Amino acid sequence: MKPPLAECPKCRGLGKIPIGSGLLDTLNILKSKGPKSAPDIHWILDDDYITITAINQRLEDLRKLGLVCRVRQGRAFVYSASPKHLAGQEGK
């Protein structure tokens, strides 16, 4: 099975790049559970081998791809699936 594709941020969306399984897992949590912070996602994943720093990096990568949005709440960022991404997935 081929991985899903996202618009390439380096070529302004003209090309497509595959989304890795780690990014896809993180995105699916946001889509199914709603807005979450990195510690929330870390707790949901319940995986001792994935650090909160790694979750933060995944979230930032997804944000650069335009697949998630973030808002600051106190000292933390809370991420949610991008409305643009969700609108593109309605028919699928």
trRosetta pair geometry for C-beta under 8 A, 3 or more apart (Angstrom, degrees):
i j d omega theta_ij theta_ji phi_ij phi_ji
2 18 7.6 -117 175 -114 82 117
3 18 4.2 77 79 -166 123 109
3 19 5.7 -155 159 59 114 61
3 20 6.9 -17 -150 -97 159 24
3 21 7.3 -108 -111 -60 121 66
3 24 7.0 -132 -154 -48 101 142
4 18 7.3 123 78 -150 37 63
4 19 5.1 -11 77 33 88 117
4 24 6.6 129 32 -106 112 120
5 16 4.0 21 173 174 131 120
5 17 6.5 142 -154 67 78 26
5 18 5.9 -53 -98 -93 66 46
5 19 7.0 -180 -111 -10 15 86
6 16 6.8 147 69 -155 28 72
6 17 5.8 -30 62 63 81 80
6 18 7.9 71 16 180 80 8
6 19 5.3 83 -19 -61 111 104
6 65 4.6 7 153 -173 150 127
6 66 7.5 162 -175 53 113 88
6 67 6.2 -64 -123 -54 134 121
7 13 3.8 -8 -174 -125 130 78
7 15 7.7 115 -162 77 54 45
7 16 6.6 -53 -102 -103 35 62
7 17 8.0 15 123 20 13 84
7 65 7.1 143 61 -169 69 76
7 66 6.6 -7 56 42 114 131
8 11 4.7 27 98 35 124 95
8 12 7.9 4 91 35 80 24
8 13 6.6 173 54 -95 60 21
8 14 6.9 -47 54 57 111 59
8 15 4.0 8 7 75 141 91
8 16 6.3 -126 -29 -82 91 10
8 17 5.0 102 -89 -21 85 106
9 12 7.7 31 -167 -81 34 29
9 13 7.7 23 -96 -55 35 63
9 64 5.4 -63 -38 155 170 86
9 65 6.0 -114 -40 -101 114 45
9 66 7.2 158 -87 -16 102 97
10 15 8.0 -20 67 48 88 120
11 14 4.5 -85 134 46 109 101
11 15 4.7 57 56 11 142 104
17 65 8.0 -117 64 -119 115 117
19 23 5.0 -117 -175 90 90 124
19 24 5.2 114 124 -64 112 91
19 27 7.3 -19 175 3 146 147
19 65 7.5 97 -99 -174 103 171
19 67 7.8 71 -109 -58 138 164
20 23 4.9 91 60 13 79 102
20 24 6.7 -145 99 -7 38 93
21 24 5.4 -56 -141 40 32 114
21 25 6.2 39 157 -25 66 102
22 25 5.8 -50 -148 31 29 112
22 26 6.6 25 154 -14 62 106
22 54 8.0 -77 -174 161 140 109
22 58 5.8 -118 139 -107 102 128
23 26 5.8 -59 -152 39 32 110
23 27 6.2 31 153 -18 68 109
23 58 5.6 -171 -99 -156 63 95
23 61 6.0 -91 -104 100 121 124
23 62 5.8 161 -158 -71 100 95
23 65 8.0 63 -174 11 143 152
24 27 5.7 -53 -143 39 31 111
24 28 6.2 34 156 -21 65 107
25 28 5.8 -57 -148 35 27 111
25 29 6.8 32 152 -22 61 101
25 45 7.4 72 146 -108 125 111
26 29 5.8 -50 -156 27 33 113
26 30 6.9 28 150 -14 63 103
26 41 6.2 34 -137 -167 86 144
26 55 6.9 158 -113 -145 126 76
26 58 4.6 146 -27 140 165 134
26 59 6.6 -130 168 -71 141 66
26 62 6.5 -135 101 -38 122 144
27 30 5.8 -57 -154 37 36 110
27 31 6.3 33 151 -18 69 107
27 62 5.8 172 -76 -126 98 139
27 67 5.8 -37 -115 146 128 132
27 68 6.9 -139 -112 -54 82 109
27 81 6.6 85 -165 -104 79 99
27 85 7.9 -105 -160 159 122 156
28 31 5.5 -53 -142 38 35 112
28 32 6.0 18 163 -8 69 112
29 32 6.3 -67 -141 46 25 97
29 33 5.4 -20 177 21 67 120
29 36 6.6 -50 133 29 109 152
29 41 5.6 113 108 -129 156 94
29 44 5.6 124 -143 105 132 151
29 45 7.5 -62 -73 -60 150 84
30 33 6.8 -65 -112 55 18 83
30 34 7.3 -56 -166 125 51 9
30 35 7.1 28 -148 -102 88 31
30 36 6.2 -130 -99 26 73 103
30 41 7.8 -22 -58 -92 81 120
30 68 6.1 -7 136 -111 176 117
30 79 6.0 -68 -107 117 135 97
30 80 5.8 159 -172 -147 112 35
30 81 4.6 149 121 -47 111 82
31 81 4.8 58 -81 -53 71 152
31 86 7.3 163 -123 -97 95 94
31 89 8.0 -38 -132 84 139 166
33 36 6.1 30 102 -46 118 128
33 44 6.7 -101 -31 -111 170 155
34 80 6.8 -25 -179 -121 53 102
35 71 8.0 -16 -150 34 141 106
35 78 4.9 47 167 157 113 109
35 79 6.6 173 -149 84 71 34
35 80 4.0 -41 -90 -73 85 103
36 40 3.9 -136 -166 93 98 132
36 41 5.1 118 124 -54 132 83
36 44 7.3 -31 -150 -11 160 138
36 78 6.8 -173 103 -155 10 79
36 79 6.3 -28 67 59 61 82
36 80 7.9 122 14 -82 57 60
37 40 4.7 103 51 3 70 104
37 41 7.2 -138 95 -3 38 87
37 73 7.6 -103 -74 52 117 118
37 76 4.9 4 -132 158 137 135
37 77 6.7 137 -128 82 82 50
37 78 5.2 -57 -69 -100 77 66
37 79 7.2 123 -107 10 30 81
38 41 5.8 -56 -148 37 33 109
38 42 6.2 38 153 -23 66 106
38 52 5.2 94 138 -167 114 87
38 55 4.4 138 -157 107 91 115
38 56 4.7 -6 -108 -71 154 74
38 59 6.1 -108 -85 -7 94 146
38 76 7.6 -141 24 -159 89 109
38 77 7.5 52 -18 65 97 90
38 79 7.8 69 -55 1 65 121
39 42 5.3 -51 -144 35 35 117
39 43 6.4 37 156 -20 65 103
39 52 5.8 -3 -85 -122 65 128
39 55 8.0 151 -62 81 26 150
39 76 7.6 -66 12 -131 109 146
40 43 5.8 -57 -154 35 30 111
40 44 6.5 29 150 -18 65 106
41 44 5.5 -52 -147 36 35 113
41 45 6.2 33 155 -18 67 105
41 55 5.1 161 89 -160 120 134
41 59 7.5 168 15 -62 160 117
42 45 6.0 -56 -147 37 28 109
42 50 6.9 -159 -128 108 80 99
42 51 7.6 -20 -122 167 128 26
42 52 4.9 -44 -61 -91 153 76
42 55 5.1 -110 -65 -24 89 157
43 46 6.8 20 176 -66 37 71
45 50 5.9 -38 120 64 149 141
45 55 7.6 -159 5 -90 143 122
47 50 4.5 46 91 17 116 107
50 54 5.1 -117 -164 77 76 138
50 55 6.5 85 153 -52 109 89
51 54 4.8 106 56 2 75 98
51 55 7.2 -134 102 -1 46 85
52 55 5.3 -50 -150 36 40 115
52 56 6.3 47 149 -23 67 100
53 56 5.6 -49 -150 33 33 115
53 57 6.6 34 150 -19 63 103
54 57 5.6 -52 -150 34 34 113
54 58 6.5 38 150 -20 65 102
55 58 5.6 -50 -150 34 34 113
55 59 6.4 34 152 -19 65 105
56 59 5.7 -56 -149 37 31 111
56 60 6.3 30 154 -18 65 106
57 60 5.7 -53 -146 37 32 110
57 61 6.3 35 153 -20 65 105
58 61 5.7 -56 -150 36 31 112
58 62 6.4 29 153 -17 65 106
59 62 5.7 -53 -148 38 32 111
59 63 6.3 36 151 -22 64 105
59 68 6.4 -78 -158 80 73 155
59 70 7.3 83 161 -77 115 127
59 77 7.6 155 134 99 144 126
59 79 5.1 -128 -152 -58 121 161
60 63 5.4 -50 -146 34 34 115
60 64 6.4 36 154 -20 65 103
61 64 5.8 -53 -149 35 31 111
61 65 6.6 26 152 -13 63 107
62 65 5.7 -59 -150 41 33 110
62 67 4.6 -82 -171 70 85 110
62 68 4.4 45 124 7 115 115
62 79 7.6 77 83 -172 127 141
63 66 7.6 46 179 -72 33 22
63 67 7.5 -98 -75 53 23 67
63 68 5.2 -63 -77 74 65 91
63 69 7.3 105 -123 -106 90 20
63 70 6.0 -26 -103 -14 135 113
63 79 7.3 -105 -67 -126 106 116
66 82 5.9 32 159 -74 62 173
66 84 6.3 -38 159 77 107 140
66 85 7.1 160 125 -54 76 101
67 81 7.0 -46 162 -147 72 69
67 82 5.4 -148 -179 7 21 119
67 85 4.8 75 -142 -81 62 150
68 79 4.8 16 168 -175 132 109
68 80 6.5 158 -157 79 84 30
68 81 5.9 -63 -105 -110 73 32
68 82 5.6 -129 -93 -37 14 84
68 85 7.6 -22 -61 9 43 150
69 79 7.0 155 79 -152 41 60
69 80 5.6 -18 59 62 89 84
69 81 7.9 20 16 109 82 16
69 82 5.2 116 -30 -100 89 69
69 83 7.4 9 -17 -3 137 79
70 77 4.4 5 -176 -178 126 117
70 78 6.7 152 -153 73 70 38
70 79 4.9 -31 -94 -94 86 70
70 80 7.7 158 -89 17 39 66
71 77 7.0 147 73 -154 28 69
71 78 5.6 -21 62 58 82 91
71 80 8.0 9 5 5 99 107
72 76 7.4 155 -153 88 61 35
72 77 5.8 -46 -97 -97 57 65
72 78 7.9 137 -126 13 11 77
73 76 5.8 -21 68 72 82 84
73 77 7.5 117 20 -130 75 18
73 78 5.0 30 2 -15 124 117
81 85 5.5 -111 175 79 90 124
81 86 5.4 101 121 -57 117 103
82 85 4.1 91 65 3 96 104
82 86 6.8 -167 91 -6 51 83
83 86 5.6 -55 -143 40 34 111
83 87 6.1 38 157 -23 67 105
84 87 5.9 -54 -147 34 26 111
84 88 6.6 22 154 -15 60 109
85 88 5.9 -62 -154 38 30 110
85 89 6.5 21 153 -16 65 113
86 89 5.8 -65 -148 39 32 109
86 90 7.1 57 153 -51 64 85
87 90 6.1 -25 -158 -13 35 115
89 92 5.3 -71 -159 39 58 115
